[in-house]
Amino acid sequence: MTLAVRVPEELSARVPVEQRGAGLERDAVRMLVSRGAEVAHHTFRELPRLLRAGDLLVVNTSATLAAAVDGWSGHTRVVVHFSTRGDDDRWAVELREPDGRGTTRARAGGPAGTEVCLPGGGGLVLEEPLGGRSGRLWWARVAGTDVAGLLREHGRPIRYAYTERDQPLSVYQTVFALPSADRAGSAEMPSAARPFTARVVAELVSRGVQFAPVVLHTGVASAEAHEPPYPERFAVPEASARLINAAKAGGGRVVAVGTTAVRAVESAVGADGAVRARAGWTDLVVTPERGVRVVDGLLTGLHEPEASHLLMLEAVAGRVAIERGYKAALQGRYLWHEFGDVHLVLP
């Protein structure tokens, strides 16, 4: 799917909504609602009134890591974005260049054997490109340091140039984020869930809306490279699988909070349409041709119209709904990116 959409720079959300004015909380963002070809404008606080008893929200509990670390490659300063830990303890990483404004810009990946010195005396060596992709992401062997400890002591949240300033890690955690036993997490925030507050969650529960937690540790998705998603770790617990199946059987709508939740749930559905507990790696790419088997609706952020994101939205809602939604978002001057407004797609 290709949309002829150009997002004006002034529509990039440069700071979180709670920093834009006194008394604002995360749930003060705007929410565009698409039902087929119909579009309506709401605030996120109205979400409980737009869902109904028996509906189920699938939420990603992956915590965001402080995944950006300064390093040196020879005499050149680089920033390492730690993306995904492999089963062999290697890490998929992206090396980027400081841009002099507190953020980074893309750089050529590789070559194999490139060494990077890390804070605290550790280092990494690039070994091979990730899955034969563009060469932006490489598998790297890390030595002399524990990556979880390195990120905790020297890391900071990944930040792109459209944001105004560095933010504490707490700004990038959602209300659903839980620490992982193996200290894994997401390189970038599962941002669709960011507007949820305890108040909104409590009202949803009081109205009979349920929550099914899943985990998908998302890797880096640099703004310059609109690549298909690569394999990511996920888990759908048995209890969540039962909740999803029960909601479907009872006529409730299964609404995924974020594309990560869609990918996790759709990776756990069998040929019979039932969701079962699963954990491991998923390489699923949800497209209109593949379709969705479980998800009825989707709450997602507004992002640059890159292929994989829009293909998933089209699979859930259809092309006409997404085209009209994005047109309305631009006309209504909604804010884009992880600190921006959200889009709720309902059947």
Disulfide bonds with the S-S distance in Angstrom:
none
